[in-house]
Amino acid sequence: PPPNPSHNHGEFSQEQQQQQQEQSKELEEELLRELQTTREALKAEESASKARQMRRRQLMHRSELQRLDQMFQELREAPERRARQEQQFMERKLRETKADVEKEKQQHNLLRQKLKKLRARGEEERKVLKETKRRYLKLRRKRVNLEISRSAKTCIISRADCTSIHLSLRGSLSARLEQARSSAGNSGSGGGLVRLLVQLPKSGESQSGAIRNYSAVQDMFYKILWQRVLRTAQIGEGMAAAGSSRNPNTQLVVADGDVPRLVRVLDHGAVRVWHQLRTLRLLAKDHQEVMRVEVLPVEEVGEQEEKKEDEDEHFIVRVTLAYSRSHNVYNAPHGIEARQEGTGQRVDASRISIDLGAAWNSFPEAVDVSTIKVHQSCGRGEAQRVLAALQDPSKASKRDFCSLIRTAADIMVAGS
Protein backbone atom coordinates (compact mmCIF):
# COMPACT_ATOMS: atom_id res chain seq x y z
CA PRO A 1 0.00 0.00 0.00
CA PRO A 2 1.12 3.59 -0.65
CA PRO A 3 2.83 5.22 2.15
CA ASN A 4 1.00 7.47 4.21
CA PRO A 5 2.11 10.93 3.53
CA SER A 6 1.46 12.23 6.85
CA HIS A 7 3.04 9.27 8.55
CA ASN A 8 6.35 9.14 6.50
CA HIS A 9 6.84 12.79 5.79
CA GLY A 10 9.68 13.29 8.31
CA GLU A 11 11.67 10.26 7.22
CA PHE A 12 11.40 11.07 3.55
CA SER A 13 12.77 14.49 4.08
CA GLN A 14 15.91 13.30 5.86
CA GLU A 15 16.64 10.70 3.30
CA GLN A 16 16.11 13.18 0.56
CA GLN A 17 18.46 15.63 2.17
CA GLN A 18 21.01 12.94 2.72
CA GLN A 19 20.74 11.93 -0.93
CA GLN A 20 21.02 15.48 -2.01
CA GLN A 21 24.11 15.89 0.12
CA GLU A 22 25.60 12.75 -1.30
CA GLN A 23 24.76 13.87 -4.77
CA SER A 24 26.29 17.27 -4.01
CA LYS A 25 29.44 15.63 -2.72
CA GLU A 26 29.63 13.41 -5.72
CA LEU A 27 29.00 16.34 -7.95
CA GLU A 28 31.61 18.36 -6.09
CA GLU A 29 34.08 15.51 -6.29
CA GLU A 30 33.33 15.10 -9.94
CA LEU A 31 33.78 18.79 -10.43
CA LEU A 32 37.00 18.66 -8.46
CA ARG A 33 38.15 15.76 -10.59
CA GLU A 34 37.19 17.67 -13.75
CA LEU A 35 38.91 20.72 -12.37
CA GLN A 36 41.98 18.64 -11.61
CA THR A 37 41.78 17.07 -15.01
CA THR A 38 41.34 20.47 -16.59
CA ARG A 39 44.27 21.81 -14.61
CA GLU A 40 46.40 18.89 -15.65
CA ALA A 41 45.29 19.34 -19.22
CA LEU A 42 46.05 23.06 -18.96
CA LYS A 43 49.48 22.30 -17.53
CA ALA A 44 50.05 19.80 -20.31
CA GLU A 45 48.94 22.38 -22.88
CA GLU A 46 51.18 25.02 -21.31
CA SER A 47 54.17 22.69 -21.33
CA ALA A 48 53.32 21.67 -24.91
CA SER A 49 52.99 25.34 -25.83
CA LYS A 50 56.34 26.05 -24.21
CA ALA A 51 57.81 23.12 -26.03
CA ARG A 52 56.32 24.34 -29.31
CA GLN A 53 57.62 27.87 -28.68
CA MET A 54 61.01 26.49 -27.81
CA ARG A 55 60.91 24.35 -30.95
CA ARG A 56 59.80 27.34 -32.93
CA ARG A 57 62.66 29.43 -31.52
CA GLN A 58 65.05 26.61 -32.26
CA LEU A 59 63.74 26.39 -35.78
CA MET A 60 64.03 30.16 -36.14
CA HIS A 61 67.57 30.09 -34.77
CA ARG A 62 68.42 27.23 -37.07
CA SER A 63 66.91 29.08 -40.02
CA GLU A 64 68.83 32.22 -39.11
CA LEU A 65 72.01 30.20 -38.75
CA GLN A 66 71.39 28.60 -42.12
CA ARG A 67 70.75 32.01 -43.66
CA LEU A 68 73.92 33.39 -42.10
CA ASP A 69 75.82 30.32 -43.21
CA GLN A 70 74.48 30.79 -46.73
CA MET A 71 75.45 34.44 -46.63
CA PHE A 72 78.94 33.57 -45.40
CA GLN A 73 79.14 30.90 -48.06
CA GLU A 74 78.12 33.43 -50.69
CA LEU A 75 80.66 35.90 -49.35
CA ARG A 76 83.35 33.23 -49.51
CA GLU A 77 82.30 32.19 -53.00
CA ALA A 78 81.84 35.76 -54.33
CA PRO A 79 85.52 36.34 -55.30
CA GLU A 80 85.70 32.92 -56.91
CA ARG A 81 82.43 33.57 -58.70
CA ARG A 82 83.60 36.99 -59.82
CA ALA A 83 86.90 35.46 -60.89
CA ARG A 84 85.04 32.77 -62.83
CA GLN A 85 82.78 35.38 -64.39
CA GLU A 86 85.75 37.54 -65.27
CA GLN A 87 87.56 34.52 -66.65
CA GLN A 88 84.53 33.59 -68.74
CA PHE A 89 84.25 37.21 -69.87
CA MET A 90 87.94 37.33 -70.78
CA GLU A 91 87.69 34.00 -72.61
CA ARG A 92 84.73 35.32 -74.56
CA LYS A 93 86.57 38.56 -75.31
CA LEU A 94 89.67 36.55 -76.25
CA ARG A 95 87.68 34.56 -78.76
CA GLU A 96 86.18 37.75 -80.16
CA THR A 97 89.62 39.39 -80.26
CA LYS A 98 91.12 36.38 -82.02
CA ALA A 99 88.35 36.56 -84.56
CA ASP A 100 88.96 40.29 -85.03
CA VAL A 101 92.72 39.72 -85.30
CA GLU A 102 92.18 37.02 -87.88
CA LYS A 103 89.91 39.35 -89.79
CA GLU A 104 92.50 42.13 -89.52
CA LYS A 105 95.20 39.74 -90.76
CA GLN A 106 93.09 38.87 -93.75
CA GLN A 107 92.49 42.56 -94.47
CA HIS A 108 96.22 43.24 -93.92
CA ASN A 109 97.11 40.48 -96.38
CA LEU A 110 94.66 41.89 -98.89
CA LEU A 111 96.10 45.37 -98.40
CA ARG A 112 99.64 44.00 -98.71
CA GLN A 113 98.73 42.28 -101.96
CA LYS A 114 97.12 45.48 -103.22
CA LEU A 115 100.17 47.47 -102.11
CA LYS A 116 102.45 44.99 -103.85
CA LYS A 117 100.42 45.32 -107.02
CA LEU A 118 100.43 49.11 -106.71
CA ARG A 119 104.21 49.11 -106.16
CA ALA A 120 104.72 46.88 -109.16
CA ARG A 121 102.44 49.12 -111.19
CA GLY A 122 104.26 52.20 -109.87
CA GLU A 123 107.61 50.62 -110.76
CA GLU A 124 106.35 49.88 -114.25
CA GLU A 125 105.00 53.41 -114.54
CA ARG A 126 108.34 54.81 -113.31
CA LYS A 127 110.15 52.71 -115.87
CA VAL A 128 107.78 53.87 -118.57
CA LEU A 129 108.14 57.47 -117.35
CA LYS A 130 111.92 57.15 -117.24
CA GLU A 131 111.98 55.68 -120.73
CA THR A 132 109.61 58.37 -121.96
CA LYS A 133 111.72 61.06 -120.31
CA ARG A 134 114.87 59.56 -121.81
CA ARG A 135 113.29 59.54 -125.25
CA TYR A 136 112.04 63.07 -124.74
CA LEU A 137 115.46 64.30 -123.64
CA LYS A 138 117.08 62.47 -126.53
CA LEU A 139 114.60 64.03 -128.93
CA ARG A 140 115.06 67.42 -127.31
CA ARG A 141 118.83 67.09 -127.50
CA LYS A 142 118.54 66.15 -131.15
CA ARG A 143 116.26 69.13 -131.73
CA VAL A 144 118.62 71.48 -129.89
CA ASN A 145 121.56 70.14 -131.87
CA LEU A 146 119.61 70.66 -135.07
CA GLU A 147 118.67 74.16 -133.99
CA ILE A 148 122.29 74.95 -133.14
CA SER A 149 123.59 73.40 -136.34
CA ARG A 150 121.04 75.34 -138.39
CA SER A 151 121.68 78.62 -136.53
CA ALA A 152 118.26 78.70 -134.93
CA LYS A 153 117.19 81.97 -133.41
CA THR A 154 117.23 82.31 -129.62
CA CYS A 155 117.52 86.09 -129.41
CA ILE A 156 114.75 88.33 -128.09
CA ILE A 157 113.94 91.91 -129.06
CA SER A 158 114.08 93.59 -125.67
CA ARG A 159 113.38 97.14 -126.87
CA ALA A 160 112.71 98.88 -130.16
CA ASP A 161 112.18 102.48 -131.21
CA CYS A 162 112.20 104.46 -134.42
CA THR A 163 116.00 104.54 -134.73
CA SER A 164 117.31 101.37 -133.00
CA ILE A 165 116.54 97.80 -132.02
CA HIS A 166 117.93 96.19 -128.85
CA LEU A 167 118.49 92.44 -128.88
CA SER A 168 119.05 90.10 -125.88
CA LEU A 169 120.98 86.93 -126.70
CA ARG A 170 122.00 83.84 -124.75
CA GLY A 171 124.69 84.21 -122.12
CA SER A 172 123.89 87.86 -121.18
CA LEU A 173 125.09 88.96 -124.63
CA SER A 174 123.27 91.99 -126.01
CA ALA A 175 123.34 93.83 -129.33
CA ARG A 176 121.93 97.04 -130.73
CA LEU A 177 121.05 97.86 -134.33
CA GLU A 178 120.82 101.50 -135.28
CA GLN A 179 120.81 103.53 -138.44
CA ALA A 180 124.26 104.69 -139.53
CA ARG A 181 125.18 107.81 -141.41
CA SER A 182 125.98 107.53 -145.11
CA SER A 183 129.52 108.79 -144.43
CA ALA A 184 130.29 105.53 -142.68
CA GLY A 185 131.35 104.32 -146.12
CA ASN A 186 130.36 100.78 -146.77
CA SER A 187 129.59 99.55 -150.26
CA GLY A 188 126.82 97.10 -149.31
CA SER A 189 124.20 95.74 -151.60
CA GLY A 190 121.36 97.60 -149.85
CA GLY A 191 120.53 101.23 -150.00
CA GLY A 192 121.01 101.97 -146.26
CA LEU A 193 123.68 101.31 -143.67
CA VAL A 194 123.22 99.81 -140.24
CA ARG A 195 125.58 99.94 -137.29
CA LEU A 196 125.79 96.75 -135.23
CA LEU A 197 126.98 97.30 -131.64
CA VAL A 198 127.61 94.23 -129.51
CA GLN A 199 127.83 94.44 -125.72
CA LEU A 200 129.86 91.50 -124.41
CA PRO A 201 128.90 90.19 -120.97
CA LYS A 202 131.01 90.89 -117.93
CA SER A 203 133.08 88.00 -116.66
CA GLY A 204 131.69 86.32 -113.57
CA GLU A 205 134.60 84.97 -111.56
CA SER A 206 132.22 83.90 -108.78
CA GLN A 207 130.61 81.41 -111.18
CA SER A 208 133.83 80.21 -112.82
CA GLY A 209 133.90 76.86 -110.99
CA ALA A 210 137.24 75.11 -111.53
CA ILE A 211 138.13 77.18 -114.64
CA ARG A 212 141.44 78.89 -114.29
CA ASN A 213 141.54 82.51 -115.55
CA TYR A 214 137.85 82.49 -116.44
CA SER A 215 137.91 86.05 -117.83
CA ALA A 216 140.61 85.19 -120.37
CA VAL A 217 138.69 82.07 -121.47
CA GLN A 218 135.49 84.06 -121.88
CA ASP A 219 137.30 86.79 -123.83
CA MET A 220 138.92 84.19 -126.09
CA PHE A 221 135.61 82.51 -126.94
CA TYR A 222 133.88 85.81 -127.66
CA LYS A 223 136.86 86.95 -129.68
CA ILE A 224 136.49 83.83 -131.84
CA LEU A 225 132.76 84.60 -132.16
CA TRP A 226 133.47 88.17 -133.22
CA GLN A 227 136.03 87.00 -135.78
CA ARG A 228 133.42 84.73 -137.33
CA VAL A 229 131.01 87.65 -137.47
CA LEU A 230 133.68 89.73 -139.22
CA ARG A 231 134.40 86.95 -141.70
CA THR A 232 130.69 86.62 -142.40
CA ALA A 233 130.52 90.36 -143.05
CA GLN A 234 133.75 90.11 -145.13
CA ILE A 235 135.46 92.77 -143.03
CA GLY A 236 139.07 92.56 -141.95
CA GLU A 237 140.02 92.47 -138.30
CA GLY A 238 141.69 95.84 -138.60
CA MET A 239 138.42 97.56 -139.44
CA ALA A 240 136.66 96.46 -136.22
CA ALA A 241 138.45 95.64 -132.99
CA ALA A 242 137.37 92.66 -130.97
CA GLY A 243 135.98 93.37 -127.56
CA SER A 244 137.81 92.58 -124.30
CA SER A 245 137.09 92.76 -120.63
CA ARG A 246 138.29 96.37 -120.56
CA ASN A 247 136.45 97.49 -123.72
CA PRO A 248 133.43 95.19 -124.06
CA ASN A 249 131.84 97.13 -126.93
CA THR A 250 132.37 95.96 -130.51
CA GLN A 251 130.76 97.50 -133.54
CA LEU A 252 130.76 97.47 -137.31
CA VAL A 253 128.77 99.10 -140.08
CA VAL A 254 127.14 96.89 -142.72
CA ALA A 255 124.48 97.13 -145.37
CA ASP A 256 120.95 96.63 -144.16
CA GLY A 257 120.55 93.55 -146.37
CA ASP A 258 123.33 91.74 -144.47
CA VAL A 259 121.80 92.33 -141.03
CA PRO A 260 119.63 89.14 -140.82
CA ARG A 261 122.55 86.90 -141.75
CA LEU A 262 124.86 88.58 -139.24
CA VAL A 263 122.25 88.37 -136.47
CA ARG A 264 121.81 84.63 -137.14
CA VAL A 265 125.57 84.08 -136.96
CA LEU A 266 125.79 86.14 -133.78
CA ASP A 267 122.84 84.28 -132.23
CA HIS A 268 124.28 80.88 -133.12
CA GLY A 269 127.69 81.88 -131.73
CA ALA A 270 126.15 83.20 -128.49
CA VAL A 271 124.41 79.86 -127.91
CA ARG A 272 127.64 78.02 -128.70
CA VAL A 273 129.74 80.13 -126.29
CA TRP A 274 127.08 79.88 -123.56
CA HIS A 275 127.01 76.08 -123.91
CA GLN A 276 130.81 75.82 -123.87
CA LEU A 277 131.25 77.99 -120.78
CA ARG A 278 128.44 76.19 -118.97
CA THR A 279 130.00 72.79 -119.72
CA LEU A 280 133.37 73.93 -118.37
CA ARG A 281 131.80 75.48 -115.26
CA LEU A 282 129.78 72.38 -114.37
CA LEU A 283 132.64 69.96 -115.05
CA ALA A 284 133.97 70.06 -111.48
CA LYS A 285 130.45 69.79 -110.07
CA ASP A 286 129.57 66.71 -112.14
CA HIS A 287 132.98 65.05 -111.65
CA GLN A 288 134.49 65.46 -108.19
CA GLU A 289 137.90 64.29 -109.42
CA VAL A 290 138.27 67.43 -111.56
CA MET A 291 140.72 69.78 -109.86
CA ARG A 292 141.38 72.48 -112.45
CA VAL A 293 140.32 73.36 -116.01
CA GLU A 294 142.40 75.51 -118.36
CA VAL A 295 141.70 76.66 -121.92
CA LEU A 296 144.85 77.55 -123.84
CA PRO A 297 145.38 78.81 -127.38
CA VAL A 298 147.15 76.41 -129.70
CA GLU A 299 150.10 78.79 -130.00
CA GLU A 300 150.88 78.47 -126.27
CA VAL A 301 151.03 74.67 -126.44
CA GLY A 302 152.99 74.06 -129.64
CA GLU A 303 153.34 74.88 -133.31
CA GLN A 304 150.50 74.40 -135.72
CA GLU A 305 150.21 74.41 -139.46
CA GLU A 306 148.69 77.42 -141.12
CA LYS A 307 144.94 77.21 -141.29
CA LYS A 308 142.69 78.14 -144.13
CA GLU A 309 140.62 81.24 -143.83
CA ASP A 310 137.36 79.32 -143.36
CA GLU A 311 138.74 76.69 -140.96
CA ASP A 312 137.47 76.41 -137.36
CA GLU A 313 139.45 78.04 -134.58
CA HIS A 314 141.25 75.45 -132.42
CA PHE A 315 142.31 75.55 -128.78
CA ILE A 316 143.52 73.18 -126.08
CA VAL A 317 141.47 72.22 -123.01
CA ARG A 318 143.70 71.05 -120.17
CA VAL A 319 141.89 69.21 -117.36
CA THR A 320 143.69 68.27 -114.14
CA LEU A 321 142.26 65.24 -112.32
CA ALA A 322 143.20 64.28 -108.77
CA TYR A 323 142.12 61.32 -106.66
CA SER A 324 143.25 60.81 -103.06
CA ARG A 325 143.25 57.41 -101.37
CA SER A 326 144.86 58.45 -98.08
CA HIS A 327 143.06 59.72 -94.98
CA ASN A 328 146.11 61.85 -94.11
CA VAL A 329 146.27 64.18 -97.11
CA TYR A 330 149.00 66.77 -97.26
CA ASN A 331 147.49 70.21 -97.96
CA ALA A 332 150.06 71.70 -100.27
CA PRO A 333 149.74 75.29 -101.54
CA HIS A 334 148.95 74.09 -105.05
CA GLY A 335 146.79 71.10 -104.22
CA ILE A 336 147.77 67.47 -103.70
CA GLU A 337 151.46 66.85 -104.34
CA ALA A 338 153.55 63.70 -104.49
CA ARG A 339 155.11 62.47 -101.27
CA GLN A 340 158.64 63.78 -100.79
CA GLU A 341 161.32 61.76 -99.07
CA GLY A 342 162.48 63.01 -95.68
CA THR A 343 159.52 65.33 -95.09
CA GLY A 344 157.28 62.86 -93.24
CA GLN A 345 154.44 63.37 -95.73
CA ARG A 346 152.21 60.36 -96.30
CA VAL A 347 150.14 60.86 -99.43
CA ASP A 348 148.62 58.12 -101.51
CA ALA A 349 147.09 60.07 -104.37
CA SER A 350 147.09 60.35 -108.15
CA ARG A 351 147.07 63.45 -110.30
CA ILE A 352 147.15 63.66 -114.08
CA SER A 353 146.67 66.40 -116.66
CA ILE A 354 144.87 65.72 -119.94
CA ASP A 355 145.32 67.97 -122.99
CA LEU A 356 142.41 67.74 -125.41
CA GLY A 357 142.41 69.48 -128.75
CA ALA A 358 139.07 70.96 -129.75
CA ALA A 359 137.52 73.17 -132.40
CA TRP A 360 135.29 76.07 -131.46
CA ASN A 361 132.45 75.00 -133.77
CA SER A 362 132.30 71.39 -132.39
CA PHE A 363 133.27 71.67 -128.71
CA PRO A 364 132.09 70.06 -126.38
CA GLU A 365 130.22 67.59 -128.61
CA ALA A 366 133.46 66.32 -130.13
CA VAL A 367 137.20 66.55 -129.49
CA ASP A 368 140.25 65.47 -131.45
CA VAL A 369 141.39 62.23 -129.79
CA SER A 370 144.46 61.94 -132.02
CA THR A 371 146.11 64.88 -130.25
CA ILE A 372 145.36 63.78 -126.68
CA LYS A 373 148.27 64.05 -124.27
CA VAL A 374 148.29 62.78 -120.70
CA HIS A 375 150.84 63.89 -118.10
CA GLN A 376 151.31 62.09 -114.77
CA SER A 377 152.20 64.28 -111.78
CA CYS A 378 151.95 61.59 -109.11
CA GLY A 379 150.21 58.28 -108.61
CA ARG A 380 150.37 54.68 -109.76
CA GLY A 381 150.94 55.10 -113.47
CA GLU A 382 147.35 55.77 -114.55
CA ALA A 383 148.46 58.02 -117.45
CA GLN A 384 149.13 55.15 -119.87
CA ARG A 385 145.84 53.44 -119.11
CA VAL A 386 143.93 56.71 -119.47
CA LEU A 387 145.58 57.49 -122.82
CA ALA A 388 144.89 53.98 -124.13
CA ALA A 389 141.24 54.16 -123.05
CA LEU A 390 140.66 57.62 -124.55
CA GLN A 391 142.15 56.60 -127.91
CA ASP A 392 140.36 53.24 -128.01
CA PRO A 393 138.76 52.91 -131.50
CA SER A 394 135.90 50.77 -130.13
CA LYS A 395 134.62 53.78 -128.14
CA ALA A 396 134.45 56.19 -131.04
CA SER A 397 130.78 56.88 -130.31
CA LYS A 398 131.64 58.20 -126.83
CA ARG A 399 134.24 60.81 -127.67
CA ASP A 400 132.46 63.89 -126.49
CA PHE A 401 134.28 66.01 -123.92
CA CYS A 402 132.30 64.99 -120.79
CA SER A 403 132.38 61.26 -121.63
CA LEU A 404 136.17 61.32 -122.01
CA ILE A 405 136.62 63.05 -118.65
CA ARG A 406 134.27 60.54 -117.02
CA THR A 407 136.26 57.64 -118.51
CA ALA A 408 139.54 59.07 -117.21
CA ALA A 409 138.07 59.61 -113.73
CA ASP A 410 136.73 56.05 -113.61
CA ILE A 411 140.16 54.65 -114.51
CA MET A 412 141.79 56.67 -111.71
CA VAL A 413 139.24 55.45 -109.15
CA ALA A 414 139.49 51.85 -110.38
CA GLY A 415 143.27 52.00 -110.02
CA SER A 416 142.88 52.13 -106.22
C-alpha positions in Angstrom: 0.0 0.0 0.0 1.1 3.6 -0.7 2.8 5.2 2.2 1.0 7.5 4.2 2.1 10.9 3.5 1.5 12.2 6.9 3.0 9.3 8.6 6.3 9.1 6.5 6.8 12.8 5.8 9.7 13.3 8.3 11.7 10.3 7.2 11.4 11.1 3.6 12.8 14.5 4.1 15.9 13.3 5.9 16.6 10.7 3.3 16.1 13.2 0.6 18.5 15.6 2.2 21.0 12.9 2.7 20.7 11.9 -0.9 21.0 15.5 -2.0 24.1 15.9 0.1 25.6 12.8 -1.3 24.8 13.9 -4.8 26.3 17.3 -4.0 29.4 15.6 -2.7 29.6 13.4 -5.7 29.0 16.3 -7.9 31.6 18.4 -6.1 34.1 15.5 -6.3 33.3 15.1 -9.9 33.8 18.8 -10.4 37.0 18.7 -8.5 38.1 15.8 -10.6 37.2 17.7 -13.8 38.9 20.7 -12.4 42.0 18.6 -11.6 41.8 17.1 -15.0 41.3 20.5 -16.6 44.3 21.8 -14.6 46.4 18.9 -15.7 45.3 19.3 -19.2 46.1 23.1 -19.0 49.5 22.3 -17.5 50.1 19.8 -20.3 48.9 22.4 -22.9 51.2 25.0 -21.3 54.2 22.7 -21.3 53.3 21.7 -24.9 53.0 25.3 -25.8 56.3 26.1 -24.2 57.8 23.1 -26.0 56.3 24.3 -29.3 57.6 27.9 -28.7 61.0 26.5 -27.8 60.9 24.3 -30.9 59.8 27.3 -32.9 62.7 29.4 -31.5 65.0 26.6 -32.3 63.7 26.4 -35.8 64.0 30.2 -36.1 67.6 30.1 -34.8 68.4 27.2 -37.1 66.9 29.1 -40.0 68.8 32.2 -39.1 72.0 30.2 -38.7 71.4 28.6 -42.1 70.7 32.0 -43.7 73.9 33.4 -42.1 75.8 30.3 -43.2 74.5 30.8 -46.7 75.5 34.4 -46.6 78.9 33.6 -45.4 79.1 30.9 -48.1 78.1 33.4 -50.7 80.7 35.9 -49.4 83.3 33.2 -49.5 82.3 32.2 -53.0 81.8 35.8 -54.3 85.5 36.3 -55.3 85.7 32.9 -56.9 82.4 33.6 -58.7 83.6 37.0 -59.8 86.9 35.5 -60.9 85.0 32.8 -62.8 82.8 35.4 -64.4 85.8 37.5 -65.3 87.6 34.5 -66.7 84.5 33.6 -68.7 84.3 37.2 -69.9 87.9 37.3 -70.8 87.7 34.0 -72.6 84.7 35.3 -74.6 86.6 38.6 -75.3 89.7 36.6 -76.3 87.7 34.6 -78.8 86.2 37.8 -80.2 89.6 39.4 -80.3 91.1 36.4 -82.0 88.4 36.6 -84.6 89.0 40.3 -85.0 92.7 39.7 -85.3 92.2 37.0 -87.9 89.9 39.4 -89.8 92.5 42.1 -89.5 95.2 39.7 -90.8 93.1 38.9 -93.7 92.5 42.6 -94.5 96.2 43.2 -93.9 97.1 40.5 -96.4 94.7 41.9 -98.9 96.1 45.4 -98.4 99.6 44.0 -98.7 98.7 42.3 -102.0 97.1 45.5 -103.2 100.2 47.5 -102.1 102.5 45.0 -103.9 100.4 45.3 -107.0 100.4 49.1 -106.7 104.2 49.1 -106.2 104.7 46.9 -109.2 102.4 49.1 -111.2 104.3 52.2 -109.9 107.6 50.6 -110.8 106.3 49.9 -114.2 105.0 53.4 -114.5 108.3 54.8 -113.3 110.1 52.7 -115.9 107.8 53.9 -118.6 108.1 57.5 -117.3 111.9 57.1 -117.2 112.0 55.7 -120.7 109.6 58.4 -122.0 111.7 61.1 -120.3 114.9 59.6 -121.8 113.3 59.5 -125.3 112.0 63.1 -124.7 115.5 64.3 -123.6 117.1 62.5 -126.5 114.6 64.0 -128.9 115.1 67.4 -127.3 118.8 67.1 -127.5 118.5 66.2 -131.2 116.3 69.1 -131.7 118.6 71.5 -129.9 121.6 70.1 -131.9 119.6 70.7 -135.1 118.7 74.2 -134.0 122.3 74.9 -133.1 123.6 73.4 -136.3 121.0 75.3 -138.4 121.7 78.6 -136.5 118.3 78.7 -134.9 117.2 82.0 -133.4 117.2 82.3 -129.6 117.5 86.1 -129.4 114.8 88.3 -128.1 113.9 91.9 -129.1 114.1 93.6 -125.7 113.4 97.1 -126.9 112.7 98.9 -130.2 112.2 102.5 -131.2 112.2 104.5 -134.4 116.0 104.5 -134.7 117.3 101.4 -133.0 116.5 97.8 -132.0 117.9 96.2 -128.8 118.5 92.4 -128.9 119.0 90.1 -125.9 121.0 86.9 -126.7 122.0 83.8 -124.8 124.7 84.2 -122.1 123.9 87.9 -121.2 125.1 89.0 -124.6 123.3 92.0 -126.0 123.3 93.8 -129.3 121.9 97.0 -130.7 121.1 97.9 -134.3 120.8 101.5 -135.3 120.8 103.5 -138.4 124.3 104.7 -139.5 125.2 107.8 -141.4 126.0 107.5 -145.1 129.5 108.8 -144.4 130.3 105.5 -142.7 131.4 104.3 -146.1 130.4 100.8 -146.8 129.6 99.5 -150.3 126.8 97.1 -149.3 124.2 95.7 -151.6 121.4 97.6 -149.8 120.5 101.2 -150.0 121.0 102.0 -146.3 123.7 101.3 -143.7 123.2 99.8 -140.2 125.6 99.9 -137.3 125.8 96.8 -135.2 127.0 97.3 -131.6 127.6 94.2 -129.5 127.8 94.4 -125.7 129.9 91.5 -124.4 128.9 90.2 -121.0 131.0 90.9 -117.9 133.1 88.0 -116.7 131.7 86.3 -113.6 134.6 85.0 -111.6 132.2 83.9 -108.8 130.6 81.4 -111.2 133.8 80.2 -112.8 133.9 76.9 -111.0 137.2 75.1 -111.5 138.1 77.2 -114.6 141.4 78.9 -114.3 141.5 82.5 -115.6 137.9 82.5 -116.4 137.9 86.1 -117.8 140.6 85.2 -120.4 138.7 82.1 -121.5 135.5 84.1 -121.9 137.3 86.8 -123.8 138.9 84.2 -126.1 135.6 82.5 -126.9 133.9 85.8 -127.7 136.9 87.0 -129.7 136.5 83.8 -131.8 132.8 84.6 -132.2 133.5 88.2 -133.2 136.0 87.0 -135.8 133.4 84.7 -137.3 131.0 87.7 -137.5 133.7 89.7 -139.2 134.4 87.0 -141.7 130.7 86.6 -142.4 130.5 90.4 -143.0 133.8 90.1 -145.1 135.5 92.8 -143.0 139.1 92.6 -141.9 140.0 92.5 -138.3 141.7 95.8 -138.6 138.4 97.6 -139.4 136.7 96.5 -136.2 138.4 95.6 -133.0 137.4 92.7 -131.0 136.0 93.4 -127.6 137.8 92.6 -124.3 137.1 92.8 -120.6 138.3 96.4 -120.6 136.5 97.5 -123.7 133.4 95.2 -124.1 131.8 97.1 -126.9 132.4 96.0 -130.5 130.8 97.5 -133.5 130.8 97.5 -137.3 128.8 99.1 -140.1 127.1 96.9 -142.7 124.5 97.1 -145.4 121.0 96.6 -144.2 120.6 93.5 -146.4 123.3 91.7 -144.5 121.8 92.3 -141.0 119.6 89.1 -140.8 122.6 86.9 -141.8 124.9 88.6 -139.2 122.2 88.4 -136.5 121.8 84.6 -137.1 125.6 84.1 -137.0 125.8 86.1 -133.8 122.8 84.3 -132.2 124.3 80.9 -133.1 127.7 81.9 -131.7 126.2 83.2 -128.5 124.4 79.9 -127.9 127.6 78.0 -128.7 129.7 80.1 -126.3 127.1 79.9 -123.6 127.0 76.1 -123.9 130.8 75.8 -123.9 131.3 78.0 -120.8 128.4 76.2 -119.0 130.0 72.8 -119.7 133.4 73.9 -118.4 131.8 75.5 -115.3 129.8 72.4 -114.4 132.6 70.0 -115.0 134.0 70.1 -111.5 130.4 69.8 -110.1 129.6 66.7 -112.1 133.0 65.1 -111.7 134.5 65.5 -108.2 137.9 64.3 -109.4 138.3 67.4 -111.6 140.7 69.8 -109.9 141.4 72.5 -112.5 140.3 73.4 -116.0 142.4 75.5 -118.4 141.7 76.7 -121.9 144.8 77.5 -123.8 145.4 78.8 -127.4 147.1 76.4 -129.7 150.1 78.8 -130.0 150.9 78.5 -126.3 151.0 74.7 -126.4 153.0 74.1 -129.6 153.3 74.9 -133.3 150.5 74.4 -135.7 150.2 74.4 -139.5 148.7 77.4 -141.1 144.9 77.2 -141.3 142.7 78.1 -144.1 140.6 81.2 -143.8 137.4 79.3 -143.4 138.7 76.7 -141.0 137.5 76.4 -137.4 139.5 78.0 -134.6 141.3 75.5 -132.4 142.3 75.5 -128.8 143.5 73.2 -126.1 141.5 72.2 -123.0 143.7 71.1 -120.2 141.9 69.2 -117.4 143.7 68.3 -114.1 142.3 65.2 -112.3 143.2 64.3 -108.8 142.1 61.3 -106.7 143.3 60.8 -103.1 143.3 57.4 -101.4 144.9 58.4 -98.1 143.1 59.7 -95.0 146.1 61.9 -94.1 146.3 64.2 -97.1 149.0 66.8 -97.3 147.5 70.2 -98.0 150.1 71.7 -100.3 149.7 75.3 -101.5 148.9 74.1 -105.1 146.8 71.1 -104.2 147.8 67.5 -103.7 151.5 66.9 -104.3 153.6 63.7 -104.5 155.1 62.5 -101.3 158.6 63.8 -100.8 161.3 61.8 -99.1 162.5 63.0 -95.7 159.5 65.3 -95.1 157.3 62.9 -93.2 154.4 63.4 -95.7 152.2 60.4 -96.3 150.1 60.9 -99.4 148.6 58.1 -101.5 147.1 60.1 -104.4 147.1 60.4 -108.2 147.1 63.4 -110.3 147.1 63.7 -114.1 146.7 66.4 -116.7 144.9 65.7 -119.9 145.3 68.0 -123.0 142.4 67.7 -125.4 142.4 69.5 -128.8 139.1 71.0 -129.7 137.5 73.2 -132.4 135.3 76.1 -131.5 132.5 75.0 -133.8 132.3 71.4 -132.4 133.3 71.7 -128.7 132.1 70.1 -126.4 130.2 67.6 -128.6 133.5 66.3 -130.1 137.2 66.5 -129.5 140.2 65.5 -131.5 141.4 62.2 -129.8 144.5 61.9 -132.0 146.1 64.9 -130.3 145.4 63.8 -126.7 148.3 64.1 -124.3 148.3 62.8 -120.7 150.8 63.9 -118.1 151.3 62.1 -114.8 152.2 64.3 -111.8 152.0 61.6 -109.1 150.2 58.3 -108.6 150.4 54.7 -109.8 150.9 55.1 -113.5 147.4 55.8 -114.6 148.5 58.0 -117.4 149.1 55.2 -119.9 145.8 53.4 -119.1 143.9 56.7 -119.5 145.6 57.5 -122.8 144.9 54.0 -124.1 141.2 54.2 -123.0 140.7 57.6 -124.5 142.1 56.6 -127.9 140.4 53.2 -128.0 138.8 52.9 -131.5 135.9 50.8 -130.1 134.6 53.8 -128.1 134.5 56.2 -131.0 130.8 56.9 -130.3 131.6 58.2 -126.8 134.2 60.8 -127.7 132.5 63.9 -126.5 134.3 66.0 -123.9 132.3 65.0 -120.8 132.4 61.3 -121.6 136.2 61.3 -122.0 136.6 63.1 -118.7 134.3 60.5 -117.0 136.3 57.6 -118.5 139.5 59.1 -117.2 138.1 59.6 -113.7 136.7 56.0 -113.6 140.2 54.7 -114.5 141.8 56.7 -111.7 139.2 55.4 -109.1 139.5 51.9 -110.4 143.3 52.0 -110.0 142.9 52.1 -106.2 
